[in-house]
Amino acid sequence: MDEWRDFVLAQAGAAGVLTGLVFVGVSINLQKIVSDPDSGLPGRAAEALILLVAVLMMSTSLLVPGQGTMLAGAEVLVLGLAAWVWIGAIQLLRIRDWGTMRPDLRRPLVLRVALGQIALLTLVAAGIAVLAWGLGGLYLLVVGTNLAILVALFDAWVLLVEINR
């Protein structure tokens, strides 16, 4: 695991800082976020935070010294599954409203769900890969954590900038 330390530290730092950014964005625009329950913005804020906290927790878990490959894989898998279930529940609640949803909100929802699921399933796959193939499976974690950060940044952009247009 020593050869992965710098990567894991960088991901933990990035996820921690970006989590703070999302919290600030949500607090600045809280009234706009919660004023229209049909907008889906509260769920989007939750998704961004869950993605970033998942990356943060995976990274800090992998920094624990002395753990073997099986434990590292299990940590990534469990945290990935937890984030996937939680965000999946948020997204399913939103999809249920498809029939009554404003047409201008449908396309962004499809994009949000697709990107979020790709990122989350890559994190889950990374946990499985580490369990199956050892530390080489962490290369999939690189893809998963980077995708999760990008999706969360996209959500943060909507919550900070697009909400004010």
C-alpha positions as CSV (number, residue, x, y, z in Angstrom):
1,M,0.0,0.0,0.0
2,D,3.0,2.3,0.4
3,E,3.2,3.1,-3.3
4,W,-0.5,4.3,-3.2
5,R,0.0,6.6,-0.2
6,D,0.6,9.8,-2.2
7,F,-2.4,9.2,-4.4
8,V,-4.7,8.4,-1.4
9,L,-3.4,11.5,0.4
10,A,-4.1,13.7,-2.6
11,Q,-7.7,12.3,-3.0
12,A,-8.4,12.7,0.7
13,G,-7.2,16.3,0.6
14,A,-9.2,17.1,-2.6
15,A,-12.3,15.5,-1.3
16,G,-12.1,17.3,2.1
17,V,-11.7,20.7,0.5
18,L,-14.4,20.1,-2.1
19,T,-16.8,18.9,0.6
20,G,-16.3,22.2,2.4
21,L,-16.9,24.1,-0.9
22,V,-20.2,22.2,-1.4
23,F,-21.2,23.0,2.2
24,V,-20.5,26.7,1.6
25,G,-22.4,26.7,-1.7
26,V,-25.4,25.0,-0.1
27,S,-25.4,27.5,2.9
28,I,-25.1,30.5,0.6
29,N,-28.0,29.4,-1.7
30,L,-30.0,27.4,0.9
31,Q,-33.1,29.4,0.4
32,K,-33.1,28.9,-3.4
33,I,-32.2,25.2,-3.0
34,V,-35.2,24.4,-0.7
35,S,-37.7,26.9,-2.1
36,D,-38.8,24.8,-5.0
37,P,-39.2,21.1,-3.9
38,D,-39.8,20.1,-7.6
39,S,-36.3,21.3,-8.6
40,G,-34.5,18.3,-7.2
41,L,-31.8,20.6,-5.9
42,P,-31.8,19.3,-2.3
43,G,-31.2,15.8,-3.6
44,R,-28.4,17.1,-5.9
45,A,-26.7,18.8,-2.9
46,A,-27.0,15.5,-1.0
47,E,-25.5,13.5,-3.9
48,A,-22.5,15.9,-4.2
49,L,-21.8,15.6,-0.4
50,I,-22.2,11.8,-0.4
51,L,-19.9,11.3,-3.4
52,L,-17.2,13.5,-1.8
53,V,-17.5,12.0,1.7
54,A,-17.3,8.5,0.1
55,V,-14.0,9.5,-1.6
56,L,-12.8,11.0,1.7
57,M,-13.7,8.0,3.7
58,M,-12.2,5.5,1.2
59,S,-9.0,7.6,1.1
60,T,-8.6,7.9,4.9
61,S,-9.5,4.2,5.3
62,L,-6.7,3.2,2.9
63,L,-4.2,5.3,4.9
64,V,-4.6,3.1,8.0
65,P,-1.2,1.3,8.4
66,G,-0.8,-2.4,8.4
67,Q,-4.0,-3.5,6.7
68,G,-3.9,-6.2,4.1
69,T,-5.3,-6.2,0.6
70,M,-8.5,-8.0,1.6
71,L,-9.4,-5.4,4.2
72,A,-8.6,-2.6,1.8
73,G,-10.8,-4.1,-0.9
74,A,-13.6,-4.7,1.7
75,E,-13.4,-1.0,2.8
76,V,-13.7,0.3,-0.7
77,L,-16.5,-2.1,-1.6
78,V,-18.6,-1.4,1.6
79,L,-18.2,2.4,1.3
80,G,-18.9,2.2,-2.5
81,L,-22.0,0.1,-1.9
82,A,-23.2,2.4,0.9
83,A,-22.9,5.5,-1.3
84,W,-24.5,3.7,-4.2
85,V,-27.5,2.6,-2.2
86,W,-27.9,6.1,-0.6
87,I,-27.7,8.0,-3.8
88,G,-29.7,5.4,-5.7
89,A,-32.6,6.0,-3.2
90,I,-32.4,9.7,-3.7
91,Q,-32.4,9.3,-7.5
92,L,-35.2,6.7,-7.4
93,L,-37.4,9.1,-5.5
94,R,-36.8,11.8,-8.1
95,I,-37.4,9.4,-11.0
96,R,-40.7,8.4,-9.5
97,D,-41.9,12.0,-10.2
98,W,-41.0,11.7,-13.9
99,G,-44.7,11.9,-15.0
100,T,-45.4,15.1,-13.1
101,M,-41.9,16.6,-13.5
102,R,-41.4,19.8,-15.4
103,P,-40.1,19.0,-18.9
104,D,-37.1,21.3,-18.4
105,L,-35.9,19.2,-15.5
106,R,-36.0,15.8,-17.2
107,R,-32.9,16.0,-19.3
108,P,-30.7,17.3,-16.4
109,L,-32.0,14.5,-14.3
110,V,-31.1,11.8,-16.9
111,L,-27.6,13.3,-17.1
112,R,-27.3,13.5,-13.3
113,V,-28.4,9.9,-12.8
114,A,-26.2,8.6,-15.6
115,L,-23.0,10.3,-14.4
116,G,-23.7,9.5,-10.8
117,Q,-24.3,5.8,-11.4
118,I,-21.2,5.5,-13.6
119,A,-19.0,7.1,-10.8
120,L,-20.6,5.0,-8.1
121,L,-20.5,1.7,-9.9
122,T,-16.8,2.3,-10.7
123,L,-16.2,2.7,-7.0
124,V,-18.0,-0.5,-6.3
125,A,-16.1,-2.3,-9.1
126,A,-12.8,-1.0,-7.6
127,G,-13.6,-2.7,-4.3
128,I,-14.4,-6.0,-6.1
129,A,-11.3,-5.6,-8.2
130,V,-9.0,-5.2,-5.1
131,L,-10.6,-8.2,-3.5
132,A,-10.2,-10.3,-6.7
133,W,-6.9,-9.1,-8.1
134,G,-5.1,-7.4,-5.2
135,L,-3.6,-3.9,-5.2
136,G,-3.8,-3.7,-9.0
137,G,-7.5,-3.2,-8.6
138,L,-6.7,0.2,-7.1
139,Y,-6.2,1.5,-10.6
140,L,-10.0,1.3,-11.0
141,L,-10.2,3.3,-7.8
142,V,-8.3,6.1,-9.5
143,V,-11.0,6.2,-12.2
144,G,-13.8,5.9,-9.6
145,T,-12.6,8.6,-7.3
146,N,-11.8,11.0,-10.1
147,L,-15.3,10.4,-11.6
148,A,-16.9,10.9,-8.3
149,I,-15.1,14.2,-7.8
150,L,-16.0,15.4,-11.3
151,V,-19.7,14.6,-10.8
152,A,-19.6,16.3,-7.4
153,L,-18.0,19.4,-9.0
154,F,-20.7,19.4,-11.7
155,D,-23.3,19.3,-8.9
156,A,-21.5,22.1,-7.0
157,W,-21.4,24.2,-10.1
158,V,-25.2,23.9,-10.4
159,L,-25.6,24.7,-6.7
160,L,-23.3,27.7,-6.8
161,V,-23.6,29.2,-10.3
162,E,-26.5,27.8,-12.3
163,I,-29.0,28.3,-9.5
164,N,-28.4,32.1,-9.8
165,R,-29.1,32.4,-13.6
